[in-house]
């Protein structure tokens, strides 16, 4: 009888007074103190009627308490449902309703705006702030530091992560104990993490990268984290000398390179820099290596699978590639029409199979059957090729996925929103290169006959109802969208037309 994820990530640290979390203010949380806090959260969840398998939706700022809430969910058998802190009430209403959450935790500052969402779904609303205060924190403070861990099976759900879909309806990816644990084990081995490592953690923890990659890997290895609320350049530069490893999105590394203090002296002690969640430009690779003598290790993953491939820890890390499949994971490139496996060098749709691949989409059996085949291979939708040496390169993205600053953005969701606005006949949303975020969003609108589009009003509506990372940074108006003979909008032409709108002006 066991709880696979808790037994591997948390239980081994019982009684350890070693440092686990180093805070920005210089304070430290030990492994023992963290486990006691996690037990308090588990007890609090049970006291609120949360049962094994129930979903706990959280829309809160990054904090040690937020991480302890995740651990408490694992220990009590609840399903952790982290939600992007940029989501608006309108967006959150869908996630709470679709997941049938048993508990909704938000920031105290949002309580008034989200009470109606919770009430509409008969879901209790509790609060937890970034400084560790709130109604849930008050309840947790009255709980015991011991908890009898709930038994879970390897195929039981540990987390539910929503990922947008091209139909405009977000999909809940069901991640099991086996999925998360197997991936953490593969990464600890592949990236050589040990109890001696100190990871500089400036990523959000509502996202797979910051929670299931960075945090789970550190927990499994028994190391420590410099747990920063967010990426702040001064704070990162100040704490870097105390770290051995760093995980980040490309934006982190471009901002570090823009500061002359980030040099060989500051990074000479570091063991590894890892990048993911968005493509890293070859130019960034080259600048980073020239400045620091470190070669960034780039990897590739998805919400549905966590990490799939990685450049080698020992061996050549090739810019423009995402390396090789991780242990126990298979990848293949297939013809998008026939599904036949293509030879190395040809471009097709990447498919992945392994213990990391999710259980399916929450209450979407038809969508699950379309993308998760009976033989276990998951159709990622990403276009890839495998070279003669076995390195995988992601050369494009099916479904028109945009990745900006590490966040996945699906154009269809934004297009549906824009098309519903007064005066808009149709829209097309594309991603174009951005020097800081990798890609950024451009919306192209066509007005209804006789209508004049009010751009300030449109931009105000976007700001009100869409998370900041989704909002188009530029809105253009055309008389008509380019189409092929079958009537399909030619987004490649739009991308070519607007590809330099965010690039610095030469001269």
Secondary structure as GFF3:
##gff-version 3
##sequence-region A 1 507
A	DSSP	alpha_helix	4	9	.	.	.	ID=ss1
A	DSSP	three_ten_helix	11	13	.	.	.	ID=ss2
A	DSSP	beta_strand	19	23	.	.	.	ID=ss3
A	DSSP	beta_strand	28	30	.	.	.	ID=ss4
A	DSSP	alpha_helix	31	47	.	.	.	ID=ss5
A	DSSP	beta_strand	55	59	.	.	.	ID=ss6
A	DSSP	alpha_helix	64	76	.	.	.	ID=ss7
A	DSSP	beta_strand	79	82	.	.	.	ID=ss8
A	DSSP	alpha_helix	89	99	.	.	.	ID=ss9
A	DSSP	beta_strand	103	106	.	.	.	ID=ss10
A	DSSP	three_ten_helix	108	110	.	.	.	ID=ss11
A	DSSP	alpha_helix	111	120	.	.	.	ID=ss12
A	DSSP	beta_strand	124	127	.	.	.	ID=ss13
A	DSSP	alpha_helix	135	140	.	.	.	ID=ss14
A	DSSP	beta_strand	157	163	.	.	.	ID=ss15
A	DSSP	beta_strand	171	176	.	.	.	ID=ss16
A	DSSP	alpha_helix	177	191	.	.	.	ID=ss17
A	DSSP	beta_strand	198	201	.	.	.	ID=ss18
A	DSSP	alpha_helix	208	208	.	.	.	ID=ss19
A	DSSP	pi_helix	209	215	.	.	.	ID=ss20
A	DSSP	alpha_helix	216	221	.	.	.	ID=ss21
A	DSSP	beta_strand	224	227	.	.	.	ID=ss22
A	DSSP	alpha_helix	233	239	.	.	.	ID=ss23
A	DSSP	three_ten_helix	240	242	.	.	.	ID=ss24
A	DSSP	beta_strand	245	248	.	.	.	ID=ss25
A	DSSP	alpha_helix	250	257	.	.	.	ID=ss26
A	DSSP	alpha_helix	264	267	.	.	.	ID=ss27
A	DSSP	beta_strand	272	275	.	.	.	ID=ss28
A	DSSP	alpha_helix	282	292	.	.	.	ID=ss29
A	DSSP	beta_strand	297	302	.	.	.	ID=ss30
A	DSSP	beta_strand	306	310	.	.	.	ID=ss31
A	DSSP	beta_strand	324	325	.	.	.	ID=ss32
A	DSSP	beta_strand	330	334	.	.	.	ID=ss33
A	DSSP	beta_strand	348	353	.	.	.	ID=ss34
A	DSSP	beta_strand	360	361	.	.	.	ID=ss35
A	DSSP	alpha_helix	365	371	.	.	.	ID=ss36
A	DSSP	beta_strand	378	386	.	.	.	ID=ss37
A	DSSP	beta_strand	392	397	.	.	.	ID=ss38
A	DSSP	three_ten_helix	398	400	.	.	.	ID=ss39
A	DSSP	beta_strand	401	404	.	.	.	ID=ss40
A	DSSP	beta_strand	407	410	.	.	.	ID=ss41
A	DSSP	alpha_helix	411	419	.	.	.	ID=ss42
A	DSSP	beta_strand	424	434	.	.	.	ID=ss43
A	DSSP	beta_strand	438	447	.	.	.	ID=ss44
A	DSSP	alpha_helix	455	465	.	.	.	ID=ss45
A	DSSP	beta_strand	474	477	.	.	.	ID=ss46
A	DSSP	alpha_helix	491	498	.	.	.	ID=ss47
###
